[in-house]
Amino acid sequence: MKDFKIFLVMLIIPAAFSCKKAPAISAVQDSDLSLRIMKIKNSPDDKEASNYAVRLSPDKRLLAAKDNKLATDLWYRMDSCFYLQTGNQKIYATIIQPIANGITGTFEYYVSFETTEVSAGKPELVYADRYINHKKYKLSLPE
C-alpha cells in the first residue's frame, strides 16, 4: 500500500504542475525541409512587434550533398528570406537572429516584425528559400 501511495504522489504532483498551456506551433514540411514557427510572448510594454522562433530542418541527405557554404549561408545570410504577407503587401522582418540550438543540421532563428505595418487581414509567414531548393513556404501565424 505504501508503494502505491508513493507511486500515486509521483504521478499526481508532476501532473498538477504541468497544466501550463502548450505554445501554439505552425508547421509545414515537404521532402526537402521542415519548417516550424512558434510565437514568442512579448513583454507587456512592447505592442509594436511580433516575435517568433523559427526552426528550419533541411533533409539530412540534401544537407550532406551540399558543401559547407550552405550552412554558412543559413547562419549568416537569411535577411529577406522571412516576411509577412497579406494580399500583395509584404512586411520583411526587422530582426533575424540565428540561435545556436546544438542540433546538428537544424537551424533556428529569432524573427521579429513590426506589427504596426500590418494592414487588415490575417498575415501569413512566408519563407522564401534561397539556398536549399528555392521554394516558398507559407505558414499561418500561431496565436
C-alpha positions as a Markdown table, in Angstrom:
| # | Residue | x | y | z |
|---|---|---|---|---|
| 1 | Met | 0.0 | 0.0 | 0.0 |
| 2 | Lys | 2.9 | 2.4 | 0.8 |
| 3 | Asp | 4.4 | 1.8 | -2.6 |
| 4 | Phe | 1.1 | 2.6 | -4.3 |
| 5 | Lys | 0.8 | 5.9 | -2.4 |
| 6 | Ile | 4.3 | 6.9 | -3.4 |
| 7 | Phe | 3.5 | 6.0 | -7.0 |
| 8 | Leu | 0.3 | 8.0 | -6.8 |
| 9 | Val | 2.1 | 11.0 | -5.4 |
| 10 | Met | 4.8 | 10.8 | -8.1 |
| 11 | Leu | 2.1 | 10.7 | -10.7 |
| 12 | Ile | -0.1 | 13.5 | -9.4 |
| 13 | Ile | 2.5 | 16.1 | -8.5 |
| 14 | Pro | 4.0 | 16.5 | -12.0 |
| 15 | Ala | 0.5 | 16.4 | -13.5 |
| 16 | Ala | -0.6 | 19.3 | -11.2 |
| 17 | Phe | 2.3 | 21.5 | -12.1 |
| 18 | Ser | 2.3 | 20.7 | -15.8 |
| 19 | Cys | -1.1 | 22.3 | -16.6 |
| 20 | Lys | 0.5 | 25.2 | -18.4 |
| 21 | Lys | -0.9 | 25.7 | -21.9 |
| 22 | Ala | 1.4 | 24.4 | -24.6 |
| 23 | Pro | 2.7 | 27.0 | -27.1 |
| 24 | Ala | 1.0 | 27.2 | -30.4 |
| 25 | Ile | 3.1 | 25.9 | -33.3 |
| 26 | Ser | 2.5 | 26.1 | -37.0 |
| 27 | Ala | 4.5 | 23.8 | -39.3 |
| 28 | Val | 4.9 | 22.8 | -42.9 |
| 29 | Gln | 7.0 | 20.0 | -44.4 |
| 30 | Asp | 8.0 | 18.6 | -47.7 |
| 31 | Ser | 10.7 | 16.2 | -48.9 |
| 32 | Asp | 13.4 | 18.9 | -48.8 |
| 33 | Leu | 12.8 | 20.6 | -45.5 |
| 34 | Ser | 10.7 | 21.0 | -42.4 |
| 35 | Leu | 9.7 | 24.5 | -41.1 |
| 36 | Arg | 8.2 | 25.2 | -37.7 |
| 37 | Ile | 7.2 | 28.5 | -36.2 |
| 38 | Met | 6.3 | 29.4 | -32.6 |
| 39 | Lys | 5.1 | 32.8 | -31.3 |
| 40 | Ile | 7.3 | 34.3 | -28.6 |
| 41 | Lys | 5.3 | 36.3 | -26.0 |
| 42 | Asn | 6.1 | 40.0 | -25.9 |
| 43 | Ser | 6.7 | 42.0 | -22.8 |
| 44 | Pro | 3.6 | 43.9 | -21.7 |
| 45 | Asp | 5.1 | 47.3 | -22.8 |
| 46 | Asp | 6.0 | 46.1 | -26.3 |
| 47 | Lys | 2.9 | 46.1 | -28.5 |
| 48 | Glu | 4.5 | 47.1 | -31.8 |
| 49 | Ala | 6.4 | 43.9 | -32.5 |
| 50 | Ser | 5.5 | 40.3 | -33.2 |
| 51 | Asn | 8.3 | 37.9 | -32.3 |
| 52 | Tyr | 8.7 | 34.3 | -33.4 |
| 53 | Ala | 11.1 | 31.3 | -33.1 |
| 54 | Val | 11.5 | 29.6 | -36.5 |
| 55 | Arg | 13.2 | 26.2 | -36.9 |
| 56 | Leu | 14.4 | 25.1 | -40.3 |
| 57 | Ser | 15.4 | 21.5 | -40.7 |
| 58 | Pro | 16.7 | 20.5 | -44.1 |
| 59 | Asp | 16.6 | 16.9 | -45.2 |
| 60 | Lys | 19.8 | 15.2 | -44.0 |
| 61 | Arg | 20.7 | 13.7 | -47.4 |
| 62 | Leu | 20.2 | 17.1 | -49.1 |
| 63 | Leu | 22.3 | 18.8 | -46.5 |
| 64 | Ala | 25.1 | 16.3 | -46.9 |
| 65 | Ala | 25.1 | 16.7 | -50.7 |
| 66 | Lys | 25.7 | 20.5 | -50.4 |
| 67 | Asp | 29.0 | 22.0 | -49.3 |
| 68 | Asn | 29.8 | 23.8 | -46.1 |
| 69 | Lys | 28.8 | 27.1 | -47.8 |
| 70 | Leu | 25.2 | 26.1 | -47.3 |
| 71 | Ala | 25.5 | 26.1 | -43.5 |
| 72 | Thr | 27.3 | 29.4 | -43.6 |
| 73 | Asp | 24.6 | 30.9 | -45.8 |
| 74 | Leu | 21.8 | 29.5 | -43.5 |
| 75 | Trp | 23.6 | 31.1 | -40.5 |
| 76 | Tyr | 24.6 | 34.5 | -41.8 |
| 77 | Arg | 22.6 | 35.3 | -45.0 |
| 78 | Met | 19.0 | 34.9 | -44.1 |
| 79 | Asp | 18.0 | 38.6 | -44.4 |
| 80 | Ser | 14.9 | 39.0 | -46.6 |
| 81 | Cys | 14.1 | 35.2 | -46.5 |
| 82 | Phe | 11.3 | 35.7 | -44.0 |
| 83 | Tyr | 8.4 | 38.1 | -44.5 |
| 84 | Leu | 4.7 | 38.5 | -43.6 |
| 85 | Gln | 2.2 | 38.7 | -46.4 |
| 86 | Thr | -1.4 | 39.9 | -46.6 |
| 87 | Gly | -2.6 | 40.1 | -50.1 |
| 88 | Asn | 0.1 | 41.9 | -52.1 |
| 89 | Gln | 1.6 | 43.6 | -49.0 |
| 90 | Lys | 5.0 | 42.2 | -47.8 |
| 91 | Ile | 6.5 | 43.1 | -44.5 |
| 92 | Tyr | 10.1 | 42.0 | -44.1 |
| 93 | Ala | 11.5 | 41.0 | -40.7 |
| 94 | Thr | 13.2 | 43.8 | -38.8 |
| 95 | Ile | 15.4 | 41.3 | -36.9 |
| 96 | Ile | 16.6 | 37.8 | -38.0 |
| 97 | Gln | 18.9 | 36.4 | -35.4 |
| 98 | Pro | 20.3 | 32.9 | -35.7 |
| 99 | Ile | 20.0 | 30.9 | -32.5 |
| 100 | Ala | 22.6 | 28.2 | -31.6 |
| 101 | Asn | 20.5 | 25.2 | -30.6 |
| 102 | Gly | 23.0 | 22.4 | -30.6 |
| 103 | Ile | 21.1 | 20.2 | -33.0 |
| 104 | Thr | 23.2 | 19.3 | -36.0 |
| 105 | Gly | 21.6 | 20.0 | -39.3 |
| 106 | Thr | 18.9 | 22.2 | -37.8 |
| 107 | Phe | 18.8 | 26.0 | -38.0 |
| 108 | Glu | 16.9 | 28.2 | -35.6 |
| 109 | Tyr | 16.1 | 31.9 | -35.8 |
| 110 | Tyr | 14.6 | 34.7 | -33.7 |
| 111 | Val | 12.4 | 36.6 | -36.2 |
| 112 | Ser | 10.8 | 39.9 | -35.3 |
| 113 | Phe | 8.3 | 42.0 | -37.3 |
| 114 | Glu | 6.9 | 45.5 | -36.7 |
| 115 | Thr | 3.1 | 44.8 | -36.4 |
| 116 | Thr | 2.2 | 48.5 | -36.9 |
| 117 | Glu | 2.9 | 48.0 | -40.6 |
| 118 | Val | 0.4 | 45.1 | -41.0 |
| 119 | Ser | -2.8 | 46.1 | -42.7 |
| 120 | Ala | -6.2 | 44.5 | -42.1 |
| 121 | Gly | -6.4 | 40.8 | -42.7 |
| 122 | Lys | -4.6 | 37.7 | -41.3 |
| 123 | Pro | -1.0 | 37.7 | -42.5 |
| 124 | Glu | 1.0 | 34.5 | -43.3 |
| 125 | Leu | 4.6 | 34.0 | -42.7 |
| 126 | Val | 6.5 | 33.3 | -45.9 |
| 127 | Tyr | 9.9 | 31.6 | -46.0 |
| 128 | Ala | 11.4 | 32.2 | -49.4 |
| 129 | Asp | 14.3 | 29.8 | -49.6 |
| 130 | Arg | 17.4 | 31.0 | -51.4 |
| 131 | Tyr | 19.9 | 28.2 | -50.6 |
| 132 | Ile | 18.2 | 24.7 | -50.5 |
| 133 | Asn | 15.5 | 24.4 | -53.1 |
| 134 | His | 14.4 | 28.0 | -54.0 |
| 135 | Lys | 10.8 | 27.3 | -53.0 |
| 136 | Lys | 8.4 | 29.5 | -51.0 |
| 137 | Tyr | 6.7 | 28.1 | -47.9 |
| 138 | Lys | 3.7 | 29.7 | -46.3 |
| 139 | Leu | 2.7 | 29.2 | -42.7 |
| 140 | Ser | -0.3 | 30.6 | -40.8 |
| 141 | Leu | 0.9 | 32.5 | -37.8 |
| 142 | Pro | 0.3 | 30.8 | -34.4 |
| 143 | Glu | -1.7 | 32.8 | -31.8 |
